[in-house]
Amino acid sequence: MKLRSTLFIVLLLTVLLPPASAFAHTGLDSSSPEKDEKVMQEVTQIEMLFKTKIEDLSNFTLKNGNDEKVPVGSITVKDKTMTGKLDTALPSGSYTVIWKIVGVDGHPITGEYSFSVEKSVIPEATPSENTEQPVQSDNSSATENNNSSANNQQPTSSEPIQEPAKVSSNQSPLMYVGLGVGLFVVVAAILFLINKRRTK
């Protein structure tokens, strides 16, 4: 009875130990983004490095925080590295990578890890509250100064300015002729009186 129990235990260990040993030698060594990393920049690919060479049948699935699959454009396997190119950069949020690899011994091994993306938001520039006052041109200032000077030079009195009376050029000869005739009469009268006294 004891012999059967011992054989059963040995057989069970023989079945269980190879996968455990394979996992220990074929597990995930590092990744980009790393496990539990908070990424502050764009993520356009997922890259995982394993502890040993993996087969081409290896692949992975990417899920967001709502447990929805995120499209992965292409997955390439080369030696120990598996790389997945994303169609678009990941938006901010939490993500889980579920990987499944096939080791050199043919045993499939699965695992997962999580990371998050938090892109920095650049605030939009707001318009300045200070508005510039329009600057008047020099021409408008000169025009205003000229108008004010013209207003200051206008006469304050509302009475019309009387112009000096003009002497008609036609009256001047007549006046001179009248004076000459009057002078001639006076002279003639004086001479007449003198001659009259002499004759007496």
Residue pairs with C-beta under 8 A, 6 or more apart in sequence:
18 105
18 107
19 107
19 109
22 103
22 105
22 107
22 109
23 109
25 51
25 52
25 103
26 50
26 51
26 52
26 54
26 101
26 103
26 104
26 107
26 109
27 50
27 51
27 109
27 111
28 48
28 49
28 50
28 51
28 99
28 111
28 113
29 49
29 50
29 51
29 80
30 48
30 49
31 46
31 47
31 48
31 49
31 97
31 113
32 45
32 46
32 47
32 48
33 39
33 43
33 46
33 115
34 115
35 113
35 114
35 115
36 113
36 114
36 115
37 115
37 116
38 115
38 116
38 117
38 118
39 115
39 116
39 117
39 118
40 118
40 119
40 120
41 119
42 89
42 90
42 119
43 86
43 89
43 90
43 117
44 85
44 86
44 88
44 89
44 90
45 83
45 84
45 85
45 86
46 60
46 62
46 72
46 83
46 84
46 86
46 97
47 81
47 82
47 83
47 84
48 60
48 81
48 82
48 83
48 97
48 99
49 80
49 81
50 80
50 81
50 82
50 101
51 80
52 80
52 103
52 104
53 79
53 80
53 103
53 104
54 77
54 79
54 80
54 82
54 101
54 102
54 103
54 104
55 77
55 101
55 102
55 103
55 104
56 77
57 102
58 77
58 82
58 99
58 100
58 101
58 102
59 75
59 82
59 99
59 100
60 72
60 75
60 82
60 84
60 97
60 98
60 99
60 100
61 69
61 72
61 97
61 98
61 99
62 69
62 70
62 72
62 84
62 86
62 95
62 96
62 97
62 98
63 69
63 70
63 95
63 96
63 98
64 70
64 93
64 94
64 95
65 93
65 94
65 95
70 86
70 90
70 95
71 86
71 87
72 84
72 85
72 86
72 87
73 84
73 85
73 86
73 87
74 84
74 85
75 82
75 83
75 84
75 85
76 82
76 83
76 84
82 99
82 101
90 117
91 117
91 119
92 117
92 118
92 119
93 116
93 117
94 114
94 115
94 116
94 117
95 114
95 115
95 116
95 117
96 112
96 113
96 114
97 112
97 113
97 114
97 115
98 110
98 111
98 112
99 110
99 111
99 112
100 108
100 109
100 110
101 108
101 109
101 110
102 108
102 109
103 109
155 161
